[in-house]
Amino acid sequence: MQIILLSGGSGTRLWPLSNDARSKQFLRVLDVDDGSDKLESMVQRVHRQLRESNINADLTVATSASQVDSVIAQLGDNVNIVAEPCRRDTFPAISLACEYLSKENHCPDDEVVVVMPCDPYTEAGYFEAIQKMAAGIVEDKAKMIVMGITPTYPSAKYGYVVPDKKHIDGDVAAVNRFTEKPSVEVAEQLIAEGALWNGGVFAFRLGYVTELSRKYNSEATFVEVKAHYADYPKISFDYEVAEKADNIGMVKYDGQWKDLGTWNTLTDELKHDTYGNVITDGSGRNTHIFNELNIPLLCMGTENLVIAASPDGIIVSEKSKSENVKAYAAELKHRPMYEERRWGTYRVIDSTEFPDGYCALTKQLTLNPGCSISYQRHSCRDEVWTFIDGEGLIVLDGERRTIKRGDVINIPKGQLHALKAIASLSFIEVQCGSNLIEEDIERFPYDWE
């Protein structure tokens, strides 16, 4: 059995903590239910729940190229990752992951595949429903089985699936029809008919989807499929596959399920009111405060607010208005100011552009012990690294030496350089040049051994 976790999203609804590189599923704000003070992200929580459910399956994460480092940083390097060359929609993403399983992992066409989102806030029964879906496919009760979630209110944000109550085979009911994000009034009518929320979970045999993908790709290798990925249409898996299927079933899940996609829904599930360097006078009510900055945030007498500060910006909003942040996304968008990478983290401290077009960018970076930054060079910028803590190894044009706190390294444009942390290594990087973008990197192989 194979599980494909869908990890996408542009990171707008939980701005400024989320951005294009750090979408909502990577925010470490949920308590780990083990009695400790540890926090975990949504994707870490789902990953942990999958392990605890004893589902015997290999895991593949389908994500965007900008999120690969975050996936590795949070889940480790023992999961398969399939990164979209460009953003499309859920059908292309699922198709690409299935092609990977078929052509790279050599999974047989009759292998059972379950596709699920990486960020539902749910409980053990959800994963029991997934096992029932997989069993239904093994027993050939349908070509594809979806999960229907018992609705708690008539929402216009979710799609609906209407089961055929006259055709039920054990845990699997036949599907009558789908309705995608109706009005609240229509949702009320659908629920009266017995409709359930479409949970975005799909089970099928691998060959079912790879065969459907043939009209968009006929390439022999996964590399070729990926090279022509832009030829896929931007269309959801529901529209392209589920709603056109002629033999589709549904397994019902009746339990806790939430999409923590807005500040309102997220804060409802948090056990703490403050995160980070926050000071309050104790008189606030129903206010959640997040501070990722290195300066204190003082709140007094606040009521029904969400306050979040990060290098990307600051939001102060009534909770009832906080979900409207998406409407301002285009005005708020700029380069990510904080990212979690497979080697550690970086935070932008300052960014300046002078009248003549000359730019300066200052970052603070932390490399985790044993991790390294690739052997690389830049075409558009010079860099100065000032090491403020830890110990590591640096390579400059093939020459390696030890670096430590207090060392300053000048790296002119065109010079090859790499860095590895022996102990946790922190340094300030000042970039100067004409085009200070993350893409100004040319990488080369280097063997630290």
Steps between C-alpha positions, in 0.01 A plus 500: 500500500618851414390827661541831317492805725402817315700797629427820312360842576629852455508600866270804489224433755740473795720792394746614630610171659441318171639585158565326167781294651341439841133424450260442788578128531858580609418734790608339828217617726311180591565325830632144481262287704768332710501719810808694388536863399593404144328661204440344162369615163190372321704284264700357790177423686351312204828315446505397868136392488567286194782323685285451810212359293723209390402548137752292307582734214787683333470878504549743213458875539378690193603862540635810326872557444498787752379270780740207454745624763219555752372146444847353556564722804176389666456138387861396441642345188327161532197606296477518124452853364355587161534872424297675232724681249227768489175545688192349338218344706417180686444279195843571346665469843338163571569378146868596532529316833335191349740509206785515749369194683458314174813599308752569778385274785375230260175448690258266317180629343286318758674670795248678726561876524338736751528875439435732794569859605794555733324736742161380629448545874345166581511189719564125487166415337604692190785257440273203568277634221805512272566133573137422411541688173812301413323174590210596273740541207668165574155337499411676170194672647568803277763634260551793732383572854475844662458603863177668603519698825191563711438876474460706814349803326397605145832631372558670165875431525486123441386269225224246569448136407152351493492123566252260349336355811349215298838361397723432801751215516636473851694819575477622139199687363455585134530869413202671344661835415745773602434870556795737521483788754130589482331797664401464864136459395584218258729344761206486742294315237784259428547416868125435524549244220775330698797662327840502667803723464746381238814446710739504204613142572507255207584130477562315172734259331810665355425397143160671515656847517807435282265380225283813532817712477591361160304769317741757644821299501629194315865529600699188580695637798418709804761758399314549170164522676637768731653691207153528341316573824393846381289327232258379767187713540445694820212293630408337830494124550130528590409659167732294280452158659257462790200669343545309172550155653231241421566268794579700810438422865511685828606413855346714772706658776302629798745674731714804566623670183601859443685699240724734703538733205413832663606677819153441643499123451864463602476692827191299600724193534801655674571436867705818550415867447854626441793373294845651493623815673162627624414696814141568612340675796269202555181693425457392137214277389482255210821635345773289342844655453789364293841667491790368291701820528796556731332797665231479770132537416289655779120466499265655756123476523463329163174325418398265215819565306760304311843667503789348309844644431771344284776622269235496224275755674252564780125440517263639763144391431170428662461124483177532305684698230826305493405264218481800265881522490496306171337799330816702572744224399616668179588823683678311780703266282878529484794266530477262800673657801521173695552147370557158646748307288626143518824635652344744749333842484560851376341830592529826305606779737514790255449567130596829332498623141689821424401758234761371254361143516771366731350266763601369842335206677587382852406154629557298812548130421524197726634165380406192697787273618628280218307691233657687211434764237575383146820584312389803299578835347308816418501720192334815629611546858792516742455360849656559840450234768553589867485194725336569835471153656599138452767324298519372146696442182514738206620429145618786277603407144587148614695597814346386828553641848334523840291804594363610838342793684663830405624394156410722204504363144480707180351316202517699174264416215623200302684336792405140578407445864337244728435481873442215748407524868689292754300649787191716444641785294356853484624783282399834352504518123511836321427483127588795274427527131247578231260206509471339843278199434514145634524367144847655452666171593701264281564173682786253462568157654722482807594199713540592866642154571 
